[in-house]
Amino acid sequence: MKVQTTLFLKVFVIIVCVSAFFSFGTSNSSRIEAAPSFISKTASVGKGPHSMALNPLTDRYYVANVDSDNVTFMEDNENGVVTLATVAVGSTPYAVAVNPLTNKIYVANVDSDNVTIIDGATNSTATVPAGTKPFAIAVNPVTNKIYIANIGSNNVTVIDGDTNETITIAAGESPFAVAVNSLTNKIYIANVDSDNVTVIDGASHMTVTVPAGAGPNALAVNPLTGTIYVANFYGNNVTAIDGTTGDTSTIPTGITPNAVAVNEATGKIYVANDSSNNVTVIDGLNLSTSTVSTGMAPNALAVHSAANKIYVANYDSHDVTVIDGVDHMTSTIAVGTNPIALAFNSGTNKIYVANFNSDDMTIIEVEGEHQATNADLGTLALSAGSLSPAFAPNMTSYTVHVEHAISQMTVTASTYDPAASLSVTGQVYGSSMSLPVDLQIGANVLPIVVQEAGGTASKTYTITIYRADADNPEQPVRSSNAELSQLMVSTGTFQPAFAPGTSAYTMDVGNAVSSVSVTAVTYDTAATMRINGQQHGSGIPFLISLQTGSSLVSIATTAEDGVSKRTYTLTVNREGIGSPYNPDASSTPIVSKPDSDDVAEGSNGVTLGSGAATVTTGKSETGKPMVTVMLHADALTKAFGKLAGKATSAQTISFAVTGTDAIRRVGIPAQALKAAAGTTPNAVLSIKTGNASYNLPINLPTLTAILEQLGDELEHAAVYVTMETVTGDTAGQITEQAKKAGVRLIGDRIDFTLTVEAKERNQTISGFGHTYVTRSIRIAETIDPAQATAVMVDYHSGSMAFVPSFFITTAGGETFVTILHPGNGLYAVVQSRKSFADVHEHWAKSDVELLASKLIVNGKTETSFAPEHDVTRAEFVSLIIRALGLKENKADSKPLNDIAPSDWFAGAVGAALQAQLISGFDDGSFRPNEKITREQMAVIVAGALSFAGGSADVVGKQHSLLAAFEDKAEINAWAKVPAAQVVQAGIMTGVTDNHFVPGQAATRAEAAVVVKRLLQAVEFIN
């Protein structure tokens, strides 16, 4: 059989990485005649070794040291492990990866936003810019592409290993981990803050998003089955993704899983559970699980497939647990301080462990596992060239270099066990073979699979044969192909159908289509392209904003040789639009094209001028002066188009309503709004009046859900934002209620409403779920925020409740009160000053008085706060619900068996359940009258922090955050992550510098201080 297809050979180069790094081939365990023993020694590295990578072809190891900004080069030879060099890199090298075929090392420098590329032969370096906070890195040796997850810019940098040129691909929120399946050329990105996985097609760069659990922070791929396993740190489970269909399954694990590894030989998956001190073992066939205890805080895994052993680095107990994959028996090996990364080399039979806080590496040699197996080669030889390294049964990856004159060679191999068989690309041979292989110029990859007799165990050996180019032996042949292989659009169908030789296309779309993504893929991956003059990567969607009429898309390609070029064009014709439904206007359609002055760009986004809307004045049904403003769809669409590609902070469309009418009503064409939710989901429409403003998120989930349901009514529907200054009898009633409550009203009372109006239905949206929407009230005086707050006023009872609010005073003496609330209603600003006799000398005096003045905490009596009294669970939950400005909900407290609707706290407990701040105990109870402990308080506060949009990401930082507390082992597993979150946010500290005291009951003073810090952390108060 002759191997002639380069594409086929490239597909199998994955085995170079898989076999060399992890020895995924299995063996018959009966061939290992004695139980292994371990010999360990230590080698010094740089400061803060955080990650490591090995090149099994050279037996060299690369350790990234985050605290000394360098990489330690080490080699394992007959003299043991020796340090070869220390190479300076960027700031805080957090991750390192190796391409064994090119002998290049890639280092992600998280604080200098770049990647250092090191030549493994010369130690010379090059620097390539990445995104913000490059955090994880992976290599596809088949394509020689390197993928860097940038946690700070929500994207992936792709480096071409041949040219060091880069492209950028959008990912989810906070991409934390990356893995490659070289067999399918798919790349998987775990996005820890958007709870999903971005799947990148390595050829086209098209992406697909697959939902995962809460906080996906680690993943592993089984290339033999195509399944991806995603560890969900906050969800306490693993998501298994079918690599072909994208279907998912969820498997429960221990608490805070933070590492996952696959043994392809057995089909088992191993998950390290940081907070429960164990490893979950998942059967890949039926997804059943078992649990194996480990040391404290397991956080890294390595697999020795041939011996069916799993090695677990335990950060807090300073050791490695060795798990027998057959019977799950364990043994423990002491290592340095805080082991954080480890790797296994099947060629040397050694485990290498990076110890973060002792600045060294532990090398563990496994004795008693060197015997040949039933799936080993016995001989391997070539008719030309030399194998590198020299053949040995336990070495699975080899390279060969031959001259151009050699166009064919014969590969001869035989199995160690005469009963085993050989196969190449599915063609099965006996126990020996002599195979002629045709060679193309460049890399030719030949995988040889050894199958044991009568079993499923196998091992794959890979030979990569490099044939030189006759004309330029030092350089690869450069392609002259500048054609596209694919041209795709996100919406519509262009004419004629795409063909590489056809250069011009046209497409018609409706007015609802305000933008379209164009994806062009070059036939040759080395070709470059420009879309509308901008350099752009092959296979990456390019967003085009469409104006009414024709929009031209030009795609210019240049072949790898730099000479051959092609230009493709796509003309998109977009229809005009009629007027949306406006019950206050005539039925005559308004067709308007915005002038350039009506859509002006600025540093914060876009401002709409007066010509971008139609204004009508009149009176409301109650006789109040009212102005209705209808924004023009064309102007709005143009504005959204200008926001495309801008930073989130510059995606605001501003529009000002003039006049002093009591009711200001602004209409937004629903069709344009729905389209923008898909193209510019981070945009905000800011509507400003003389005494108030309202910031409408374009992608507000409750709003977009209603727009989705409108169907044919969408075209003539409108979304209205109304701001009404309350006057007359209603204003008088609010004033009287304020006096009874002991507070003073300041400024206007504003009623904010959001409605969707169509021909057949009107709907008012009063609740926004978990989304806090901002609005503001302008006060014509200076206000002390420590003695004032915004409140929501109940129309029926007149009661007033705190809502999160932030005060900003201008140089001119005005105060703007920004109100944050997950809903709408009637809002006012009140001033009060409250104190208690028993806190005058108390350490928490200022925080208690602040929250009391803002109507968040109450005293035991009018004059007493009782700061040292303990807090019950019900009291603390009620306090949190008030602090978040949430509405009580008695109906949602029913799942808890010890909460009655008549209980004073039932509404607060129901609201906390609805917001997922609490879940109750395993027996279905809440135990409302029990004293709340500090760790229970941490759990609820961490939930509130996340609910309010605060930073709660502690993946990879949990240990360092809790390291100062000598009693950290006493924190229950379910509370460790929340405790780390509140410590990181500065909301909670220890009772002393060295003790967290998780089981101690919290006092009323402590609760008040914690809530005040929470509100300041999420900017809900000044």
N, C-alpha and C positions, 0 to 999 in steps of 0.2 A: 504493500500500500504506500502511495506517495502522498506526502502532506504538501499541498500546493496553495491552499487558500490562506492568505495573510490574515484576513478577517477572523477566520476560525482560530488561527494561532493566537491572535491577540486576545480573543475571548478567554482563552485558558491561562493567560499569564497571571490571573488572580492567584493561581496555585503557588506562584513564586512567593507571594506575600503570605498566603495562608499556611503553606507547608513550612516555610522557613521560620516564620515567627512562632507558630504555635504547635507545629507538628500535629496537624489535625488527623492524620491517618491513625488508625487504631491498631491494636495488636492483641493477640491471645494472651491474656494475663497469666496463663499457666506456664508461659515461657520464662517468666520472671521467677527465678527459683528461690530467692531469698527476700525477706522484707527489707525495704530500703532503710538505710541509716543516713544521718545528715552530719556534715562537717561544715562549720561556718567560720568565716573570717571577715574582717572589716577593712575597708579602704576609705580614706578621707576624700571628700569632694569639696565643692564650694559651699557657700552659706545658703541654707534653706533649699536643699534639693527637693524639687516639687514633682518633676516628671522625668521619665527616662524612655529611651528608645534604643533598640539594638539592631545592628546589621548582621544577620546570621551568615552572610557570605564572607564577611571579614572578621567576625567575632569581636566587633568593636561596639562599645556602649557609650551612649551620650546622655549625660545627666544635666538637666536644666536647673540652675540654681537661682531662685527668684530674689534672694536677698543680696547676692553679689553680682548680678547681671552678667553671668557668664555660663558657659557650658563646659563641663569636664569631659574630656575624651579618655576612654579607658579601653584597654585591649586584654582579652583573655587568651594567654598563650602558654607555652610550656613553663614559663616562669611565674605563672599565676596571673592575677589581674594587676596590670600596671597602668599608671596614669601617663598618657602620651602628651597631652596638652590641655591648656585651659584657654578657651577662646571667648573673647569679649563679644557680647551681643547687645541688644537693646535693653530698655528698662523693664524689669520684672518679667523675665522669660517664664511663661506660665505653662507652655506645652511644647513638646518636641516630637517630631516624626521623621522617619527615614524612608527614602526610596532606595532599596537595596540594589536595584538594577543600575541606577545612575550614580550611586554612592554619594547622594546629596542629603544633607540634613537641614530640616526646616524648623525654625524656632519662632513661636508666636510670642511677641513682646507686648504684654497687655497695657503697659503704661506709656509706651512710645508709639503705639498704633502702627507697628510695622512687623515684618517678618525678616529674620536674618537667615540667609541661605549660606550654608557652609559646604565647601567642597571636601568630601571625606578623604581625598587623596592628598591635597595640599594644605588643608585647613584655611584656605583663603575664604573671604566672606563677601557677600553682597547683601544689600538691604532693599527690600521691596515694600512700598507702602501698603497698608491694609486698611480696614475700616476702624471704627472706634472700639477700643478694648478687644483686640483679637484674643480669644479665650481658649479655643480648641482647634486642633489641626488633624487632618488625615490625608493620606496619599493614595492615589490610584496609580500603581506602577504600570498598568496596561497602557493608559493614556498619557502617563507622565504629567498628570494634573494634580495640583495640591489645593485642598479646600480648607479655608480658615473661617471659623464661626466668629463673628464680631458681635459680642454681647451688648456693646454700647450703641451700635448703629443699626441693629436689626437686619443684618445682611451677611452674605458670605462672599469673601474674596476668593476668586479662582486664579491660581498662578499657573501659567504654562511653564512646565519644567524645562522646556527647550529654550525659550526666549526670555523668561521671567516677566513677560507681559501679563497684565491682570485684567479681569473683568469683575463686575459686581452683580450679585443676584440677591434679590430681596428675599428675606426669610420672615419668620414670625417674630414675636417679641422676646428679646433676650435669648438669642441662640446660644446654647450652653454646651452642646456636645455634637460631634459629627462622626459619622461612620460611612464607609464605602463598601459597596458590593461590586467588586471588579468584574465579576462574571456577567452582571447585567448592566454595568456602568450606571448604577443608580447611587445617589448620595443622599444620606438621611441626616436631617438636622433636628435636634431636640430643642424646642423653644420653651424655655422654662416658665415664662410669664404669660404666654398665650395658650398654654396647655395643648400644644399640637406638634406635629412633625412635618417639616417641609421636605418633600421628596423632589430631588433635582434629577432630571435626565441629563446624564453627562454629555450626551451628544448634542441635543437640541437646547439644553439649558432651560427647558420648560419646567415649571414647578407645579406640584399638586400638594395640597394641604390635607393631612390626615389627623383627625382628632385623637388626642391621647388622654391620659389622666391628668391629675393636678400636679404641676411642677415636674414635667419630664426633664431629667438631668443626666441620664446616661442611656446609651443604647449599644446593642451588639447585633450583628448580622450573621445568620447562618446561610452562607452562599449555596450550600447544597440543597436547601429547601426553599431559599428565597425569603424566609421569614425574618422579620425585624422585631427585636425585643426591646421595649422602652421602659426604663425604670422611672416611675412617677413618685418623686420625693415626698410630696404632700398628700398624694392619694393613697399611699401605702399599697401600691399594686404595680403590676406590669401590664403594659399594653402589647399584645402580639399582633403585628401587622402582616397580613399576607402580601408578599411582595408583588404578586401578580394582579390580584383583584383589589387590593387596598382594604379588604375587610379586616375588622379588628375583633379581638377577644380580650377580655380583662381577667387577669389572674391575681388573686390576693397574695400579698407577701407580708413580711414583717413591717416594722415601723421605720419610716424614712429610708427606703431603698436608694442607694446612691452609686451602685456599681453593678454591672451585669456582664456575664461572659458565657460563651457557648462551647460545649464539647461536641464537635460535629461527629466524632466517632460514635458517641452513645446517644446523641440527640438530646442531651440534658442541658438545661439552662440553669445557671447559678447566679443568685441575686444577693448581694451583701446588704443587710439591713442595719444601718448605722445605729439607730436608737434602741433596737431590741436585741442587739448583740447575737445575731444569728445569720445564717444563710438559708434562703429558700431555694429548694431544688425543684425545678419544674421539668416534668416529662414532656418532651416536645411533641410526642404523638397524641397524648390524651389530655395534656395540660393539668394533670394531677400534680399535687405538690407534697413535699415533705420538708421538715425543718431540721437544720443541724446547728447546734450551738457553737459559737466561736469565742474569741477574746472580746475585749471591749472596743466598741466603735469600729467594726469592720468597714473598710472604705476602699479597698482595691482587691482585684482578683486576677489570677493567672491560671491557665489550664495546661496540664501535661496530658495530651490526649492519648498518647501511646501507652502510658502507665495508668491512665484514668485517675489522675490525682489533681486536686484543686488546691491552690494556695491562696490564702486570705490574709491580707495585711490588716492588723488590728491597731488602730491609731492610739487608743488610750491605754492599752495593756502592753504595748511595745513588744509585740510578738507576731508570729505568723502561724496561723492554724493550717494544718495539712489535712485535707479531707480525702478519704478513700472513696472513689466514685462508686464502688461496688456495694460496700456495707455501711458507708457513712461513718466509719470509725475515724477518730481524729487524733492527731498528735500536735504538739506545740513546740515552736522553735523561738527562742529569745532573739531579738534583733536590737537595733538602736532605738533612739527616742522618737516616738511618733512616726512609725512607718506610713508613708503616704502613697507610694507607688511601687509596683513590682513587675518583673517580667521573667519569663522562663525561656531558656534556650535549649531546645531538644538536642542540638549538636554537642553541647558541652555538658548537658545534664545538670545545669546549675540554675538556681533562682537568684535574681538580683533584686535587692530591696533598698529603696531610697528612704532614708530616715530624716525627716524634715528638721527636727530640732537638735539632732546630734551631728549634723553636717557630715554625714558619712553614708556609705553604702555597705550593707551586709551581703556577702556572697555565700550562698548555701549550696554545697555540693551534695548531690544525691548519689549515694552508693547503692549498688545492688540492682540497678535498673539498666545495665548496659547490654544485656543479652540480646541477640538477634531475635526477631519476631517472625511469625508466620506470614506477615505481609511486608517483608523486607526484600529488596533486591540483593542478590549475591554477587553479581558482576554487572558492570556498565562500561562500555568501551565505544570509541568512535573510530571511523576510518581516516579522519583528518582532524587536526587541531587537538587541543588538550583541555580536559575538564578542569574547571576552577570552581571550588577547591578540588583536590584529588578525591576520587570516589571513596566513600565509606558508607556502609548500610544505613547509618543513622543521619546522614546528610541528605537532604531531599531536594536541594536547589543548586543548579550548576550553570555556569556560563562558558561559552566557547567563542573564540574569535578566529575567523578564517579569512583568507584573501579572496579577492573578487573572482579569481580563476576557479575557485571551488564552487560549483553550482549544485553539486549533490554530494551527500555523504551518507554512509551507512552507520546506523546506530545498532549496536549489539547489546542485549541485556538478557539476564537470566535471574530467576527467583532464588532466594535462599532456601525456601522449602520447595522441593520438587513437585509437591501436590498443588502449589499455588499457581495462579495464572496471571498473564500480562494482558493489558489492553491499551490501545491508543485510539482516541476519538471514537470509542464504541466498538472498534474492531478487536475481537478477542483472539489472543494467541495462546499457546501453551505456556510451559514454564520457561521458555526461551524464545527469542526472536532475533532476526537480523533484518532491520527495516531501512530501506532506502528513503531518504528525505530530500526533496527538491528545495533549494534555497533561493529566496528572493533577497534583493539587496536590503540591508538593514536587519532588524530583529526577526528571528524565526523561533517561535516557542513551541516546544514539543512536550506534552504531558504524558507520562507513562504511569499507569495505574496498576498496582499490584493487589490482587484480590486473594485473600486467604482461602484455603480449600474448605468448602462446606460451611462457610460463615459469612457474616456481613462486614467483617473488618477489612479495611483497605488502607493503602498508603499511596500517595501520589508523589512521584518524582518529576521535577521540571528541569528541562534543558533549554536555555535560551542561547541560540546560535546567531552570532552577528556576522553577516557577510559584508565585506567592504565594497564601496563604490569604485569602479575602475577609473573614472575620470577625475574624481575628487575624493580620494579615500578618507580624507579627514572630515568631509562634510556630507550630510545627507542630500539626496536628490530633492530639489525644490519643485513643487507642483505648479503648473500653469493653469489650473482649473479655477476659474472665477465664478462659476455658475452657482445659483442657488439650488438646493435640493428640495426645499420646502418653503412655502409662503402661506401664512395662516393669519386670519383675523378673528378677533373675539366675538364679533357680531356681524351678521350678514353673509352674503356670498358674492364673490367677485366673478367677473366675466372677462375673458374666457377662463376655463379651468386652468389651474397652474400647470405649466410645463417649463422645464429649465431653459428651453430655447425661446420662450415667449417673454417679451420684455414689458409690454404695456397691458394694464388691467384697469377695469372700472367697477364701481359698486355703488348701489343706491341704498340709502337708509332713511328711516323715518325721523321726524324731528325729535322724538324721545331719545334718540341716540346722540348724545352730546360729545362722545369720545369713543375711540376704538383703539384696541391694542393690536399692533401689527408685529408678527413674529416671523423673522426671516432666518433661514438656516443655510449656511454655506455647505456646498457638497464636500469641500476640503476644509477640515477643521483649522488648517493653518492660514486660510484666507481671511482677510479683514473686510469690514464693511462700515459704511457711514449711512445713517438714515437722516434725511433732511439736513445733511451737513455735519451731523454729530457722530463721532466715533462710537460704535455700538457693537456689543458682543453677539456672536451667532447664537440663535435660539433664545434670546432674551426678549420678552415682550417690550415693545416701544409704544408708549401712550401718545396718541394723536388727539388733540382737541379739535372738534369739528365746528365750524361756523355754518350758518345757513348758506346753502349753495355748495360750491365745489372746494374741496381741500385736496392738495396734491401731496403724495408721499413718494419721496425719491430714495431708492436704495442703491447705493454705489458700492460695488465689491471690487477688491483687488486680490489677485492670486498670490500665493506664497512667493512666486518669483519676482513680484513687484512690478511686472510688466503687463501681464494680461489683466484686463478690466472689463466689467459689465455694469450696466445701469438698468434697473427695473423701476417702473413707475406704477403707482396705484392712485387713481382719482376717485375720491369718495364724494358722492352727491347727497347732501342732506336737505330734507324737505323743510319748509317753513312751518309755523305754528299759529293756531288761533288762540283766542283768549281763554283762560281758565274760568271756572264757574265763579261768578261774583254776584251774590244776591243783591248787592247794593248798586249794581250798574245795569245798563241796558244789555240786551242780548246781542248787540252788534259786536262782532269780533274785532279785537284790537290787534293789528299786525304792525309791529314796530321793530326796527333795527337800531341797536344802540349806537350813539355817536361815540367817538373815541374818548371824549371828555367824561362820559357817563360811567366808564369803567377805568379807574386809575389805580395803578400799582403803587404800593408803598412798602416800607420795611416790615410791616406786620401782616401784609396780605394785599387786599384789594378794597377800594372804597367805591361804592355806587353813588353817582350823582343824582340830582333831582330828575334828570331826563330818563332815568332808568325805571321810572314808576309812573303810574297814573293815580292822581290824588282826587278824592271827592270828599266834600264836607257836608254835614247835616246834623241830625239829632238821633239819639238812640230811642228805643221804645219808651224809656222813662223820661225822655225829654232832655237828656244831657247832651252838651255839644260833643260831636264825634267826628273824627277824621278817619277815613279809610284809604289806605295806600295799597295799590296792587303792583307788586314788582313785575317787570317785564321778563318773560321767559328768556328771550334772546340775550338781554343784558346779564341776567343771572347765569346763564350757561356760559357766556363769555367770561364772566368772573371766575366761575369754577375752573374753566380751562386754564386761566392764568395761574391758578394755585397748583396745578399738577407739577409734581416734582419738587415743590418747595418744602422746607423744613416744617414740622408740625407747628412750631411757634409762629410761622408766617402764613398760616392757612385760615385767616379770618377775613370774612367779607363784611364790611361795615356799611350801614345805611342809617341816616339821621332823619327823624321825623320832626318837622318844625311845627310851631304853633303851641297854644296853651289849652287845647281842647281837653276836657276831662277824660275822654276815652280815645285812645290811639290804637288803631286796628291795622295791622300790616299783613297783607295777603301774599303768599308765596305759591307759585304754580307747583302743584303736587308732582306733576310729571318730571319737571326739572329737578325737584328735590330728590325724588326717588333715583333718578339717573346719577345724580351727584353722590348719593350714598354709596354707590358702587365704585365710582372713579376717584372720588376725593373723600374717603370716609372720615378723615381727621379734620375736615373743614368745620368751621363754626360761622353761623350767621349772627352778627351782632347788630341789634336794632336799638337805636338810642333816641331818647326823647329829652325834653328839658329837665325832667326830675327823676328819670328812671332809665334803665336799659335792660335788655334781655339777650342772653347768649344761647342760641339754639344750636345744639350739636346736630350736624347734618345726618349722622348715622345713629340717631337716638333709637334704640331697639324698639321701644313701645310704639313710636311713630312709624318706623319703617314697616313694622308688622301690619299696621292698619292700612298703609298704602299698598302693601302687597295684596290685600284682600279687595281692593276697589275694582280690579279688573277693568272693564270697559269704561267705568266711571272716572278712571284716573286722569284721562286726557283733559277733562273739564273741572277737575277738583282743585281745591286750594287749601293750604294750611294757613291758619290765622294765628298770629301772636297778638294778644290784646293786653294793653296796660291801662287800667282804669284808676284814676285818682279818686278815692272814696270821699264823698262830700255829704252834706245834708244830715239827715237823721242818723244814718248809719255811722257817720264819723262821730257824731255826738255820743252815740251809745258806746263806741270804742273808747272814747275819752273818759266816760264815766266808769267803765270797767277797769281802765288803767288806774284810776284813782283808788278804787277798791283794792286793787292788787298792790298798791304802794309804789307804783312806778310812774314816771313822767314820760308822756309821748313827745317825740321830737320829729319834726318834719311831716311829710305826707304819708298817708296810708295808701298802699298800692295793691290792687288786685290783679294778679297775673293769670292769664288763661291761655291755653293752647287747644285749638279745635281743628278738626278736619271737616270740611264742608264740601259736599257733592250734591248732585241733583236729587238723589234718592235718600241721602242720609247725612246727618250731622253728628259728630262725636267729639266730646270734650275729653281730653287726656289730663287726668289729675295726678296720676302716679307714674313714676319713671323707673320702678324697680331698683336696681343697684346703681343707677346713674345719677350723680349729683349735677344738676344744671345750675349755672350761676346767673344771677340777675343783680341789679344794684339799685339803690335809692340814693338820690343826691340830697344832702342836708346843707342848708346855707349857714352853717356855724361849725366851730371846732368842737369836737367831742372826745372825751377821754374814753378809749375803748375798754379800760379796766372797770368802768362804771356804766357801761351801756351794752346793749345787744339788740340784734334783730329778733323779732318774735313772729310766730304765725298766730293769727287771730281766728278763733272759731266763730263763724257767723252766727251760729245758733246760741251758744252758751256765752260767748264773749270772752272765753278763757284765752290766756296767752301762754305760748310754749316757746322755749328757746329754739332757735334754728342757727346752725353754724353761720357765722358772719365775721367779716374781716374789715377793719376800718382803715381808710387812707385819707389823711388830711392834706390838702393842697396848700401851697404858699399863700394863696388868696384867702385862706380861712374857711374853705368849704370842706366837707367831709363826704366821701363816697363810701357807702356801706355795701360791700359785696356779700350777697346772701347765697349760700350753697344749700340746695335742698333737692332730694330725689322726688320732686313733685311740684305742684303749683298751689296757689291759694292767695289769701289776703295777708300781707306782711306790713309790719310797722317797725319803727325803731323806738326803743324805750331806754330810759336812764334810771338807774337805781343804785343805792349804796347800802350794802348789808354787812353787818358784823355780828359777832357773838361774844359774850363776856368771857367764855371759857377758852377762847383761842387767842386772847390778846398777847399772851406770853408763849404761845405754842410755836414750834418750828414750822408748822404748816399754815400759819395765820394768813399769809398773803394769798396762797392758793385757794384756801377755803373761802375767803372773802370774795375773791375774784369769781369763783363759780357760783357763789350765793347771789352776787350782784347780777349775774347773767341768768338767774332762775334755773340753774342746773342742779344745785344741791339745796337741800332744806335742813333746817335745824331740828333737833329733837323737840325743842320749844322755840318760841320767838327769840329767846335770849341765849339758848344753849345749843351747841353743836355736838357735844360729847365726842371729841376727836379721838379718844383712846378706846372707845367702845368698838367691839368687833362688828364686822359687816356680815350679814347673811348673804347667801347666794341670790335670793330674790331681790334684796336691796341693791346689790351691785349690778345685777342685770337691769333693773329699773333705771339706775344711774346711767349706764351705758346707752340705753335706748334714748333717754332724754338728751344725752350729750351728742348723739348722732342725728338728732332732730327727726327721729322716726315716729311714725304713728303707731299707737298701740293696736293690738289685734288679738282679742280674746279667742277668736275661732281657731287660730293656729296653735293654741296651747293644748288642744285636745289629745295629741299623741302621748302626752306625759300623764301617767296614771295618778299622780299626786297633786295635780293642779285642777282646781274647780273654777268654773266661770265666775263665781262670786268672790274669789280671792282678789285682794287689792292689786296684786302683782300679775294677775293672769294676762292682762293685755300686753304688759312688757315682756313677759316670758314668750307669749305668742309671737310678738314682733321679733324677738331674738331668734326664735326657731326659724321664722320665715327668712331672716337675713343670714341664717346658718352660722350664727355666733355661738350657739349651744346645740347640744344634741341629747343631753340627758345621760343617765347611767345605763348599764347593760340590762338592768331589771325594768327599764321603762320609766324610772322615776327621775325627778329633778332635785328633790330634797331641798326645797326652797328655804327652809328655816335653819339649815346647817350653816355653820360659819364657813365663809369662803377662805380657802388657803391661798397662799401666794402663787403656787403653780397653777391652781384653777383660775385665779385672776389673770395670770399671764396668758392662758389659753383664750379666754374671752377677749382680752385686750388685743391680742395678736389677730384674732378674727375681725375685730372692729377696725384695726389698722388696715387690713387688707380690704375690707368692705368700703372704707373711705378712700381707697386708692393710694394709700401710703406704701412706701417701699418695705416689702416684707421678705425679700429674697435673701436667704441665708444658705443656699445650696453651696456646699464647699467651704463654708465659713463657720459652721455650727461649733466645731471643736475649739477653734481659737476664741470665739465669743464667750464660751463658757469656761475656758481654761483657767481663769483666775479663781474660780470658786472651788474650794477644796471639797465641798459637799456636792459637786455636780453629779456624782453617781447616785445620790439620793433623789434626784429629779426623775420622776416617772418617765418612762419612754414616750408616752403620749404627750408629755409636756416639754420635752427637750427642744424641739424645733420652735414652739411658741416662746419659750424662755429666751432662746437665742435671738428671736425676732424682736422682742421688746427690749432686750439689752442693746442690740444693735441700734435701735431707733432712739435710745436714750430715755425710754419711757419708764423702765424699771432698772434698778440696780440691786446689788446685794444688801442684806441687812448690815453687813460689814463689807469691807473690801474683798474679803476672802470667802464669804459665806452667803449663799443665796437663800438658804433656809426655806426650801420649797413647801414644806408641810405646815409652816407657821400660819396662824390665822391673821388675816389682814384687818387693820383698823380703819375707822371712818376717815381719819386723816390721811392714811396711806392711800385709800381709795380715791380721795379727792385729788391728791397730788398726781396719781397715776392718770386719772382722767384729764386733768389739766395738761399734762405732758403729751398725752395722746392727741388732744385737740390742737395743740401747737405744732406737733409733728406733722399733721396733715393739713396745717394752715386753715383750720376751722375757726380759730380765734387768733388774735394778735399775740 
